[in-house]
Amino acid sequence: MRGLTKTYPAARGRAGRGRNAERPRPVRASDDISLDVARGEIFGLLGPNGAGKTTLVRQLTGLLRPDAGHITLLGHDLVRHPRRAARLLAYLGQESTALDELTVALAAETTGRLRGLGSDAARRERDAVLDELGLAPLAGQPLKKLSGGQRRLACVAAALTGERPVLVLDEPTAGMDPVARRAVWSAIDRRRTGNGTTVLLVTHNVIEAETVLDRVAVLDSGRVIACDTPGGLKGMVSSEVRLDLVWRGEPPLGEPEIAALYGAATVAGRRWTLRLPPERARSVVAAVTQGPAFAALDDFTLATPSLEDVYLALGGRGAGLERS
Ligand SMILES: Nc1ncnc2c1ncn2[C@@H]1O[C@H](COP(=O)(O)OP(=O)(O)OP(=O)(O)O)[C@@H](O)[C@H]1O
């Protein structure tokens, strides 16, 4: 992507609803975005609600025309030839109401047929994908009768039937339980490892971003404010580590080492939070895990900076990020 720019016009009625609504203004949802995604990479777009993630992927999938800029996917100019996107990538949007009337099995099979599979191949792939995602018991259910998480999983199954070299997934695991989430990540990882599939993933879940992504672009107000590996992003922000100490009751301030920490800690009830250079954190951990201090300690955690810390340090609005 090079210089991608998209401004939504100040449509009448859109922001004008409600008594306290502000006057509608145009929204620059993509503001000169340039990014390279390598083949076989799991690349993430992270950012709070309204940052411009969906707008960006809709341009990549040929569903929304940029005002300016270029998109080249596997050698194809997608701004000039947006219809080619359908042959190159599988897109899982935020809402997939188009499949609602179909059963889980038919949603996957039909998607396979639409992607050019013959009827036998489509049925074979459908069965394999439903098994892979643990959906076989729901195969005969219409999507509209499923729970939110089950419906999302069925949409992932459809997206994975009739293989494409690129997967573009907008919040694929939203609303799923941990078992379903793991099934989705294994299925994606299998395609990357086995077929070299490239994955572009939208998320505002920082935990997911840290564990599954090779690289992350952090978006805010339509701009890329950082782009690196999760580790690289975290390294940019701070070399300190965070130590949380939770005391059973009163902290043992009679211990000189503990008394010395008190001044440096952010205290919230029984919890002390310290940001320390790694060497210092090691010696503090050694001190608090023996003698009277250890007896008074309920719990402790030592953590490197999270993507959330990165995000806040880069000026993003952290309130929109999920942490579970
Ligand atoms: N069709 C539209 N018309 C006008 N403005 C829009 C339209 N779609 C999105 N926007 C605005 O563009 C900005 C970016 O929206 P977008 O949906 O791309 O954000 P997002 O990062 O995907 O958010 P979320 O995490 O909530 O899905 C927001 O300010 C939004 O209000």
The ligand as a Gaussian input file, in Angstrom:
#p B3LYP/6-31G(d) Opt

LIG

0 1
 N      -19.539000       4.707000       5.636000
 C      -19.011000       5.676000       6.388000
 N      -19.361000       6.969000       6.229000
 C      -18.828000       7.946000       6.971000
 N      -17.899000       7.732000       7.928000
 C      -17.500000       6.477000       8.156000
 C      -18.032000       5.374000       7.402000
 N      -17.447000       4.227000       7.836000
 C      -16.601000       4.602000       8.817000
 N      -16.613000       5.927000       9.013000
 C      -15.767000       6.709000       9.958000
 O      -14.411000       6.487000       9.613000
 C      -13.604000       6.306000      10.776000
 C      -12.908000       4.952000      10.701000
 O      -13.879000       3.916000      10.794000
 P      -13.490000       2.369000      10.686000
 O      -14.761000       1.586000      10.665000
 O      -12.546000       2.183000       9.569000
 O      -12.729000       2.151000      12.084000
 P      -12.221000       0.789000      12.776000
 O      -10.820000       1.040000      13.211000
 O      -12.459000      -0.355000      11.893000
 O      -13.167000       0.729000      14.059000
 P      -13.749000      -0.589000      14.862000
 O      -12.646000      -1.093000      15.720000
 O      -14.852000       0.006000      15.683000
 O      -14.245000      -1.560000      13.851000
 C      -14.535000       6.477000      11.965000
 O      -14.422000       7.803000      12.409000
 C      -15.914000       6.211000      11.385000
 O      -16.888000       6.950000      12.071000

